[in-house]
Each structure stands twice: as C-alpha cells, then as structure tokens.
Amino acid sequence: MRGRKAYVALCAIVACAAMTVSGCGGSNESGGKTKIRFATWDQAEDVDRQQSLVDKFNSSQDKIEVNLEAYGNDFDTKISAGMGSNDAPDVMYMWNYPSYAKGLEPLDTYIQKQDTNYKKDFYPTLWNYNSYRGKTYGIPVGFTTHALYYNKDLFKKAGLAEPTNDWTWKQLQDAARVISSKTDAKGFAFQMKPDPYDFEMYLWSNGAAYSDDEGNMKGNVDSAKALQSYQMFQDMEKSGDAVATEGNGTDEFRSGTVAMFVYGSWALSTLDKEGIHYGVVNIPRFEDQDKSVSILSSSGVSMSKTTKHKAEAWKFIQFWTNAESNKARIGSELPVLTKVVDSEKIEKKPEYKPFYAMLKQSDGFTPSNFRVPDWSEKSDKLSLAFEKMYNPSTYEKPASALASVTK
C-alpha cells in the first residue's frame, strides 16, 4: 500500500530487456503485439506477486503484452519525469490525484460502458479517493482505514475489560489512566509529528475539518471543535497516560511499552508473526458524536492521458481490478470488491472486520489535500504545528501553534 508522501531519489537506468525497468524508449510494437508499460511502486515479494499476475494476463492475450516497471521509492520522481517528457507509462498505480490529474485519462466514459453494477461492486467510499474535481481517474485496487489496536495481556493485567467498537475517547482515556498506573506500560501512543493527511480523521470524527469545500483553512483548521481535537491528545500526553512517539506506535506496541495505538492494517502481519496477543476495534468516537471517521490510504490504477493504446490499457486495467486479481493480492492489500470480501469471508476475521467497518462509516469525507490548492506548503506547516503541540519540551497551545497555518 502506497503512503502519501512523495519520495525523491535519483532515477536508476536499467536495461530495456529487464523484467522491471525504469522506462525505455523505442517501439510499442513487438512481434505483432502492442506493448503496454505498467508502473508499480511496490518492491521485493510484492513485485514478484504482481509479475505473476502480469504473466497470467500476457499468456491470455494474442495482441497485448504488458511490461511491469517497478519504481519502488523512486515512483513519484519517475512518474513526474515521464509525464513531463510525454513518456509516462500507459498504466500506473496512483494515489496522489490532485498532483497528477493533468497527466491522467479520465475514466468515466470507460466505466459508463460497463454494466450497471460495475461501480456498485466496489465499496462506495473508495470512489471518493480515486476521483478529483468530479472526474474519476483511478479504479480502486487496495486500501486501508485506521483502527484501534490494543494489547490483551496489558488490559488483563490492569484488570480492565477489553475495548469495544462503540468506545468513546473518554473511555479510552480512562483505560489509559488505569493501565499507566497499574502496569509498566503507557496506556496509549500517538505520533508526535503525525502525517497531517492522517490526522484530519480526528477532526472529522469531532464534526470539524481542516478546510471547507472551497479549500479555505482559516476558521476551519482552528475552529473550536478542531482545537478540542488537538488538545485532547496533548492533555493525554501531559497527564502521563499517553506517549507521543517519533514513529507510528507500532514499535512501542510490539515491545509492550504501550497498550493502545491507532494505525492502518499494515501492522497486522508483523504483530501476527511476532505472536503479539492483540485485538482490533473501531476508532473511538467523541462523546457528542454518533460515530468515528477514518482517513483512507487508498491505491488505484490509472491510465496515462498520452498513451496511444487506450483500448489495450483499459483492457489490462479491467483485468488488474477484477475479482480474480483482487483475490490474488489478498495478503498484500485489503480487497476492494464487495463480492470478494463476501466470498473470502474477510469480514468474518476479527482482525480485519474493524477496517471494513471504518470504511463503511467514513463515506462522504474529502481529505483537504483534494481541496486546498497549496496543500504541500500547508501540510509542512501543519507538521511543524503538531510538533510544537506534542513535543514535551514545548507543549504549545494548539491555537498558537496553528498561527502560521492560517496566515
């Protein structure tokens, strides 16, 4: 699953004949077949799994051959360079639609030619994250929401009942206080310098947002409800019931030094491998709100606006996003098709169920990076503001820390 921050590194030049390449010039026709370039950001065993699927597609085609190009951490650099030189891959993984929309082919007309149930097969929340300014630029491939992880052994040691899906933040704070006093662990961990993209979910859960529909941040990012959300985390840290970590909380949770943290499904495989006795439930809600809301880390597959082989590219996109391919990628990403989730009984698995519950109850929210024109600059300022709020050497009041963001 792709993160949200662009990675910048030097592009490696590799031979055109390699299985995974950084992009080659030359003809798109070979042996009577139309060549399609497909760019992924994945690495290692994930690329191996993807290559197997590409090989399966190629073996079924008489007129199309797809070449997988694995860019890894250089993905954003290479996609940007390719679009700038009119040499972008025909098909590519995508997440940052506000930045790349101008180089992508709108897919609405392609979707409209499918049967009426085509879009309904995907969870509706996902379309909001694969669209930009009223146009669909990606077909959903994978996602994760966030959920609350908790250490069952620490809860038992503290004599507490385990968290439930309808917990409030007050209940979390009360439990964190007991755990911090009765065990050697802190009750809760959160990031000292959280990714601003992620943190907006706490504002949504409290009836606020960074910006309005027009992208205006002043009066929104610093509204009373927003300030209450920021302050809650600082208060937990000040009381000693929570710790602000340099990482995402996974390491502290693995070592048993914290009992709870909020994170995506990325932690599941690690915790399972290490035999951690853990549980997962929905993110707690605020006392006066009906539900909590999660941000999505969502990936889609897109078509280059400049590709000369749009029909062939769409045919491959259809293959890559069908039920069979969705099943084949289980383990490296959460399925996005409702029929696959049902057939594979994904929601019956207790560790996966909260991520789908959060997906369903988070429909209708648009991240501010889709609305704020200068989001990159604002995101940097928000990161600094969070550090001022949650660094124990400063503990700056949220309203003061946000002053540079609202200028």
N, C-alpha and C positions, 0 to 999 in steps of 0.2 A: 504494500500500500504506500502510495506516494505521500510524503509530507507536504507542507505548504510553503516552505522557504526555498527560494531558488539556490541552487548550488553553482558556484563559479569555479571553474578549473580549466586548465589548458586542454584543448581537444587533442586526443591521440589520433595519429594517422595509421590506419592498418590496411592490409591488402584487400582488394575488392573481392578476392576469392574466398576470404574467411567467412565462417558461418555467421559471425556477428561483426558488422562493420560500422564505421563511423560515417558512412555516406560516400558513394562513389559516383563519378561522372560516367558518361557512356550511354549506350543504347538501353532502352527499356524493353527491347525485344530480344529474346534468346531462344533459339531452337523452335521458333513459331509460337512461343508462349509470351504473354505480356508480363513483364516483371513489375511486381509491387513491393515497395520498400515499407517495412513496418518497424517503427521505433518504439522501444520499451525503455523504461527507466530501471527495470529490475536487474538483479545481479545473481551470480552463483547458481544455486539449485533452482531458483525461480525461473531463471532464463532457460535452464535445461527443460523444465516442465513446459515452458512456452514454446520452445523449439519443437518439442514432441507434437504439440498441437498444430504448429505451422506445418510440420512434415505431414501430418494427417490430412490437412487441407490440401496441400500440394499434390498428394497422391490421388486425391479425388478429382483433380482438375486436369483437363486437357489443354486449356488455353491460358491459364493463370499460374504464375509461380511467385510465391511470397518469400522475400528475403528478410529475416529478422535482424535488426540492428540494435544491439544492446549498448545503451549510452551510460547506464549507471549514474553516478553522481554528476556527470557532465551533461545530463539530459537537457536542462534549460539552456545552457550555453550552446549546445549543438542545434537545438530546435530554433532558437533565436537566430543563429547564424544561417541555418538553412532557409528560414523564411526571408531573411534579409537578402539572400542571394538567389531567391527563386529556385532553391534546390532542397526544399523541405521533403521529408518522407511522405509517401502517399497516404499512409495511415499511421497514427501515432497515439500513444497513451496521452491523456490530458487531464489536468485538474485546474490550471490557472486560466480560466476562460476570459476574465477581464483583460489579461495581458496579451493573450494570443488570438482573440476572436477575429481580428482583422485578417489573420492568415489561415482561418479555418472555413470550411464549407458548411453553410447552414444545412441541417439535415431534416428539416421539417417536411419538405416535399417528398423525400425518400420515405419518411415514416408514414406519411399520409397514404402512400401506395400499398402499405401493408394492410392486413386485415384489421378490423375494428378493435380487436383485443390486444393488438401488439403492445401499445403503451401500457395497458392495464396489467400486463404480465409483470411489469416492474413495480417496485414499491414507489408510490407517487412522490414521496419526499425526495427521491433521487433525481427526478427531473429538474427540480429547482436548482440543484447543484451542478447540473450539466447544461444549463441554459444561461443566456446573457442577453439582457435587453430585448426580451420577447422572442428570441430565436434559440433553437436547440442546436448545440454544437458538438455534443457528445452522446453516445449511447452508454448507459451505466454498465460498469464492469465489476466494480468492487466498492466496498465502503467499510467504515467503522463509525459507530457512535461512541459515546463515552458512558461509563457506568461506574458504580462504586464497588471497589474490591475491599474485602475485609478478611482478616486473619481469624479463623475459627478458634484456634488454640488460645489466642490472646483474649478473645471475648469470654471463653470458658474460664480462663484463669482469673479474669476480673469479675466473674460471677454475673455476666450480662447475657441477656437474650440476644440472639443474632439480629442484624438489621433486616428490615423487610422492604418490599418495593414501595410502600407508602410512607416511608420515613420522612420526617421533616429535618431541616438543618438544625433546629433546636434539639431534636433527639440525637442527632449525630454529635453535637457539641456536648450534650450531657454524657453520652457514652465515652467520648474522647476524654472528658474530665476524669471519669472513673478509671479508665484504662491507664491514664497518665499517673494516677495516684496509687494504683494497686499493682502495677507491673513496672518493668524496667523500660517499657516502650512508650513512645508518644502516641496519642490517640489518632492523629491524622497528619498527613503530609500533603503539601501542595507546593507548586513551583514558586520560587522567589521572583523569578523573571519569566512568567508564563507567556506562551505564544499568544499575542493579542487576538489572533483569529480564534483560538480555542476559548479564551476567557469570556467572550461575548455570550456564551451559552448561559452563564450565571446571571447576566443582566436580563436575557430573555426570560429566564425562569422567574425573575422578580418583576416582570412587567416593564422592562426597560430595554434599551439597545444603545449601541454607540452612536447611531445616526438615524435620521428619519428617512423616508422614502426617496428624498431628493439628495441624500448624502450629507446633510448638514449635521455636524457633530456637536456644536455648541448648544447647550440646553438639553442634550441627549446623553452624551458620554458622561456629563457631570450633573445629571438630574438627581433628584432626591433618592429615587429607587436605585439608580446606578451607584451612587455614593454609599448607600446602605449595603450593597453587594460587596463592594471593595472592602468596606470597613469590617464586615463580618469575618473575613479571612485574617485581617490584621489583628482583630480582637482575640481570635483563637490562638494566634501566634504569641501575642503579648501575655496571655494567661498561662502559657506553657503547655497547653493541651494540644497544640499543633506545632509542626516544624516546617519552615519554608526551606525547601531543598534546592540545590543547584541543578539537580536533574529533574526527572519527571515523577519521582517517588517509587519507581519500581525497585531500585537497588535497596532502599531503606525497607521496603515491604519484604523483599526476599530475605534480608538479614534479620527480620523480626524486630527491628527497632521502631517500626510504626505499625499500627493496627489497621489503618484505612487509607486509601487514596483513590482519586478519580482518574481514570485513564481509558484508552481505547482497547480494543480486543487484541492489540499487538502483544500484550503481556501474557496472554493465555498459555501459549506453547512453552514459554520459559518457566512459568510457575508450575505447569504440569510436569515438565522434565525434571524439575528440582524437587518435586514431591511436596510442595507447599500446601498446607491444609487451608484452603481459602474458599470463599464464596463470592458471588457477584450479584448485586441487586441494582435497581434503578437509582439514578442520581436523586438525592433528597430534594424535596420541594420546599419552597418558602412557606411560612405558616399561613399567609393570606392568599396563597395561590393554589389552584386545583391540581397542577402538575408541574413537573420539571421539564426542561428542554435541553437537548444536547446538540452541539455542533456536529457536523459530519465531516470526516475526512473521506472524500469521495473520488474515485477514479472513473474516467470514461475512456472511450476510444473514439478518435476523431479523424476526419478526412481533411487533407490539405486543400486549400482553396485553389491552388495552382496545379493540382495533379491533372495529368492528361488522360487518366484512366479512371474516371469517377465510377463508372458502372462496375468495373472489376474491384475497385476499392470498396464499394458498398457491399459487394458480394462477400468479400472477406470479413467486413465488419459484421455482417449478419451471422457468419459462421462463428466469429470470435465471441459474440454475445448471445449465442443460442443456448438452450438448456444443457446440451451435452458438454459444451465447453465450460459452462458455468459449474457443472458438477466436477469436471476435471480439475478445476482450480481450487476446489474446497481444500482448505489446509493452508493456502497462501492468501486467501481472501474470503470474506463472507459473501455467500451467494446473494445476488440482487433480484433474482426471479422468484416470484411467489410460489410458482409450481415446483421449483427445485427445492426451496425451503420446506415445502409440504412433503414432497416425495422422499426427501432425505431425513425428514423429521428433525430438522435443525433446531426448531424452537422447543423441541422436547428435551433438549440438552440444557440443563440448568445454567451452565456457564455461558451459553450463547443467548438464552432467552432474553435477558435484560437489554442486550444490544439491539434486538429487534423491537422490543417494547419501546425503547427510547427512539428508535427510528420512526415508529408509527405516531408517537405523540409529539414529534418535532417537525411535523409537516407545516409548511406555510411561513417559515422563517428564512430571511435572506441575509447572509453574512454581509457586514458592512464593506468588506473588500470588493463586493459586487456593486456597491453604490457610491463609495467615496472616491472621487477622481484621483486624489493624491494619496491613496491608501498606503503606499510603500513608506512615504515620509511620516504619515500619521502613525503607522504601525511601529516605526522606530521610536517615535516619541512616547507612545503608549508603553513600550517595553521599558524605557527609562523610567516612566512614571511608576510602573509596577515595582521596579527595583527600589525606588525611593520609598514606596509604601511598605514593602515587606522585608527590606534589609534591616536586621535588628540594630544596625548602627545608626539608622536614620528614623525609621517609623514615621515618615512624613504623612500628614493628613491627606487623604485622597483628593480633596478639593484643591489643595495647594499643589500636590504632585501633578495634577492634570492641567495646571495653568498653561503650560507650553502647548498642550494638545489643542486647546480651544482658542488659541490666538487667531 
